[in-house]
Amino acid sequence: MAKSVAIIRNLNDFAGDTRNETMADENAPEPAMDAAAGEDPVLGERIRGLRKRRRMTLAQLAESAGLSTGYISQIERNLAYPSIPALVGIARSLGVTVQWFFGGAAPVPQAEHGFVIRRGNRLRIQYDHGIVDELLTPKMSLQVEMIYTRLPPGTESAESYSHAGDAVGFVMAGELEIWIGERHFHLREGDSFSYSAGEPHRYRNPAEREAIVLWAISPPSF
């Protein structure tokens, strides 16, 4: 009898959690039009899986990251892509760096594991408005990480964010505007820059063509 009561109680707890998350989903705003449901499902699954392993509810994660419960629910269900600052906040709240969420690569030959990243085998993250980061270094590199970023025309990281470490960047194609604290720089193809990533920063592509930027961050903290 005691075992039956315990089972019923566990089922009730599970049902309560499900109702809470369903209500959050129903109250969520409409997803961003540039997010294609199911196109890149790894990110949402990773966030949801890690949140549950941390025994955090949607509401707890939302409060910690400074985001709405509905927004995080949409990201977890692959109905919306996160902004860059939003994913930084989610990662920080879950005790990891953004690098933890890169995914989507095919199996790597054993002889190349930890040494070589083939072009077609890069781990990637897609953000809102079509901004894409591709990881050029093996995950969990001890000293440096390199990221290849593609920004469609007019896209931006509208809100400033920060993280540990130092960063350098090289504009491979197009143009990039970057704000570091109160400083503003307009960079063009062939220009490079560096800054302390602990200082709030944001950037945008002001041009009518795609911008491609190569970043190096040490230690790996993004």
N, C-alpha and C positions, 0 to 999 in steps of 0.2 A: 504493500500500500504506500509506504514512504517513497519507494522508487517511482511509483506512478505519479505521485504528487510532484516530485522533483522534475520529472519529464514534462508534466503539464506546465510547471512554473517556467522551465527553460523555453518551452514553445511560446508562452505568453511574452517572455522577455524579447524573444526574437521577433515576434509579431509587432511588439511595440516599437523596436528599432526600425523595422521595415515601414510601419506607418509613418514614423517621423521623417524618414528619408523620402517617402513618397509624397508627403505634404510639402517638403522642401522643393521637390521636383515640380509639383503642380504650381507652386508660387513663384517659380523661377521666371525671369524675364525671357522674352523671345531670344533664341540664339542668334549670334552674329551671322550675317548672310554669307560671309566668306568662309565659314567653317563647314566642311563637308562631313556629314555624319559617317563614321566608319572608315574614313579615308586613312587615318593614322591612329588606329585604336590603342597602340602600345602605351602612349602617354597617359591616357585616362585610366587604363587598367593598372599602371604602375602607381599612380597617385592613390587610387582607391585601395589597392592591395596594401601599400605601406601605411596608409591611414588606419586601416583595420588592424594591422599588426601592432601599431602604436596604441591601439584601443582608444582612438579618438573618434568622436562623432563629427558629422558634417558641421554642426554648429560650433564645436570646439575648434576645429581647424579654421573655419571662417573667421572666428573672433581672433585667433592667434595671428592669422595672415592679414587681417584687416580687409577682408573681402566679404561679399555676400554669400550666404549659404546656397542660394540658387545658382550663382555663378560657378561655384566649385562643383555643384551637382552636375551642371551642364558639361563642365570639363571632364569629369569622371565618366560621363556617359557618351563622350565624344560628340557632343552637340555644339561645342564651342572650343576654339583654341584659346589658350591663355595669352595675355600680354607678357612681355619679358619681365617687367617688375612683379606681376602677379605670380609667375612661376618661381621667381627668386624668393618671394614671401612664403609660398607654399613649401618650397624646399627647406627654408630656414625653420619653419614651424615643425616640420617632420624630422629635423635633425640631420639633413643631408645637404649636399650641394646640387645645383642644377645638373651637373654631370651625371648624377645617379639616374636621371630620367631619359638620357639618350638611349635610343633603341632602334631596331629595325634592320640590323645587318645580318647577312648570311653567315653560315659557319666559316671560321677561319682555319686554313691549313695549319696543322700543329707546328710545322717548322717556322711559320710566320707569326704565330701568336705572340703578342707583346712587342713585336718588332716592326711589322709592316701593316699599313692600312691601304688596301686597294681602293681605287676611286669608286668602284661600284659597291664597296663593302663598308662605307662610312656609316657610323651611328648618327642619327639626326633627330632634331626636334623642330616641329613647325609651330609657329606662334600665330596670333591673330594677324589679319591683313596680309598673310602669305609670306611673312619673314621666316627664313629657314636658317638654322644653325646646323653645321655638320662637324663632327669631332674628328680631327686629323691625327690625334695621338691616342695610343691605347688607353682604355679607361683606367682610372686610378693611378696614372703616372705620378711618380713621387715628387717631381720638381717643376714640371711645366705642362700646360695644356694648350693646344692650338685649335682654333675654331675658325671655320670658313663660313662666312655669313653672306646670304643673298637677301637684299632688300628691294622689293619691287618699287617702282616710281611712286614717290609721295608718302611712303610708309615711314613709321617712326616708332621709337620707344617713347611714348608721350610723357610718361612720368619718370622722374629720376629714381635711380636705385643705386645701391652700393654693396660691396662684398669685400672680403679680405684680399690682400695681395697687390701686386703691381701688374699693369697691363700695357701692352704696346700694340699698335695697329698699323696696317698698311692697306691703303686703298688700291685695290687691284684694278677696279673698273668703276667708272661713273664718278659720283660726288657724294660726300658725306658731310653733314653738319653735326658737330658734337659740342655739347655743353658739359663742362667740367666745373662743378661749383658755379661760380658767377661768370666764368670765362666761356667764350663762344668762338669756335673755329670753323671755317668753311674749307674743307679739304677736297682736293681733286685727285684724279688718277695719278699714281706715283708718289703721293704724299704719305708721310708716316707720322705717328704721334705716340706719346706715352703719358701715363698718369698713374696716380695711386688709386686703385679701384675702391679704396675705402672712402673716397670722396664721392658725393652724389653726382651721377652723370646720366646723360640721356643723349640720343642721337636720332637723326632722320636723314632720309634720302630726299633732297630738294629737287632732284632732276627728273626728267621725263624718260629716263632709261634706268635699267637695273644697276644698283650699286653692289659691288662685291668687295668685302673687307676681310682681311686675314688678321686674326687676333692671336696673341700669345699672352698667357696669364700665368704668373708664378707667385706663390705655389698654386696648384689647381684649386680654385675656390669658387668657380662659377658653375 
